[in-house]
Amino acid sequence: TNSTVTMRGMIIPRGVTLIVGGGYHGKSTLLQALCMGIYDNIPHDGRERVVTHVDAVSIRAEDGRYVHNTNVSAFLKNLPSGKSINGASIASTNDTTKFSTKDASGSTSQAANVIEALECGAST
């Protein structure tokens, strides 16, 4: 039998895609496959049909990371001034167009990571 398969187009459309489902339904496995698809394929390594767009990036939360003057206003608005959000201390201003913290929460670090990836050339 002929095992050659021609595949065209993107199965997952470009843009932001949510992957949801119950426990043990394969969400993490799918994300790991997509992340591995960024790198060159080695014949017979199991990724023959896993291809990721060349400018794709993997983003994750990084609790406690440093963020300086990053515009996270697309994700976060009206942060409490001089207080904390999810344990992260917020700078003395609530201006999310110039967000800074020495101890980012999961949500604030993830927002900063997305913006920084876009600034480095990743696309949606």
C-alpha positions as CSV (number, residue, x, y, z in Angstrom):
1,T,0.0,0.0,0.0
2,N,1.0,3.6,-0.6
3,S,1.6,5.4,2.7
4,T,2.2,8.8,1.1
5,V,-0.3,11.4,2.4
6,T,-0.6,14.9,1.0
7,M,-1.7,17.4,3.6
8,R,-2.4,21.1,2.9
9,G,-3.4,24.0,5.0
10,M,-3.7,24.5,8.7
11,I,-5.8,22.2,10.8
12,I,-5.8,24.8,13.6
13,P,-6.4,28.2,12.1
14,R,-4.0,31.1,12.7
15,G,-4.8,33.3,15.7
16,V,-5.5,32.6,19.3
17,T,-6.9,29.1,19.8
18,L,-8.4,27.8,23.1
19,I,-7.8,24.2,23.8
20,V,-10.3,23.0,26.4
21,G,-11.6,19.6,27.7
22,G,-11.8,17.3,30.7
23,G,-8.9,15.6,32.5
24,Y,-6.9,13.1,30.4
25,H,-8.5,14.1,27.1
26,G,-5.2,15.0,25.4
27,K,-4.9,18.8,25.8
28,S,-1.3,18.7,27.1
29,T,-0.3,16.0,24.5
30,L,-1.6,18.2,21.7
31,L,0.2,21.3,23.0
32,Q,3.4,19.3,23.4
33,A,3.1,18.0,19.8
34,L,2.6,21.6,18.5
35,C,5.6,22.8,20.5
36,M,7.8,20.0,19.1
37,G,6.5,20.8,15.6
38,I,8.5,24.1,15.7
39,Y,11.8,22.1,15.5
40,D,13.1,20.3,12.4
41,N,11.7,16.8,12.0
42,I,13.9,13.7,12.2
43,P,12.6,10.9,10.0
44,H,10.5,8.4,12.0
45,D,10.5,10.4,15.3
46,G,6.7,10.4,15.4
47,R,6.2,14.0,14.2
48,E,6.0,13.4,10.5
49,R,2.6,15.1,10.4
50,V,3.1,17.7,13.1
51,V,4.1,21.0,11.6
52,T,4.0,24.3,13.4
53,H,4.2,27.7,11.7
54,V,7.7,29.1,11.6
55,D,7.0,32.1,13.8
56,A,4.9,30.2,16.4
57,V,5.9,30.4,20.1
58,S,5.0,28.7,23.3
59,I,3.7,31.0,26.0
60,R,3.3,30.0,29.7
61,A,2.8,31.7,33.0
62,E,5.9,32.5,35.0
63,D,4.9,33.3,38.6
64,G,7.4,35.7,40.2
65,R,9.1,37.0,37.0
66,Y,10.2,40.6,36.6
67,V,8.3,42.7,34.1
68,H,9.3,46.3,33.2
69,N,7.3,48.9,31.3
70,T,5.4,46.4,29.2
71,N,2.1,47.3,27.6
72,V,-0.3,44.6,28.9
73,S,-3.4,46.8,28.4
74,A,-4.9,44.4,25.8
75,F,-5.3,41.9,28.6
76,L,-5.4,43.8,31.9
77,K,-7.0,47.1,32.9
78,N,-7.4,49.0,36.1
79,L,-4.9,47.2,38.3
80,P,-4.9,48.3,41.9
81,S,-2.2,50.9,42.6
82,G,0.4,50.0,45.2
83,K,-1.4,46.7,46.1
84,S,-1.1,43.2,44.8
85,I,-3.0,41.0,42.3
86,N,-2.8,37.3,42.8
87,G,0.2,37.8,45.1
88,A,2.1,40.0,42.7
89,S,3.1,43.4,43.9
90,I,2.0,46.2,41.5
91,A,4.0,49.3,40.9
92,S,2.7,52.6,42.3
93,T,0.8,53.3,39.1
94,N,-2.1,51.4,37.6
95,D,-1.2,52.3,34.0
96,T,-1.3,49.0,32.2
97,T,0.4,50.5,29.1
98,K,3.6,50.7,31.2
99,F,3.2,47.7,33.5
100,S,6.1,46.9,35.9
101,T,6.5,44.5,38.8
102,K,9.3,42.6,40.5
103,D,6.9,39.6,41.2
104,A,4.4,39.0,38.4
105,S,1.4,36.7,39.0
106,G,0.6,33.9,36.5
107,S,-1.9,36.1,34.6
108,T,0.3,39.2,34.5
109,S,3.4,37.2,33.5
110,Q,1.4,35.4,30.8
111,A,0.1,38.8,29.4
112,A,3.7,40.2,29.4
113,N,5.0,37.0,27.7
114,V,2.5,37.3,24.9
115,I,3.3,41.0,24.3
116,E,7.1,40.3,24.3
117,A,6.7,37.4,21.9
118,L,4.8,39.7,19.5
119,E,7.5,42.3,19.8
120,C,10.1,39.7,18.9
121,G,8.2,38.8,15.7
122,A,5.7,36.1,16.6
123,S,2.4,36.5,14.8
124,T,-1.1,35.4,15.5
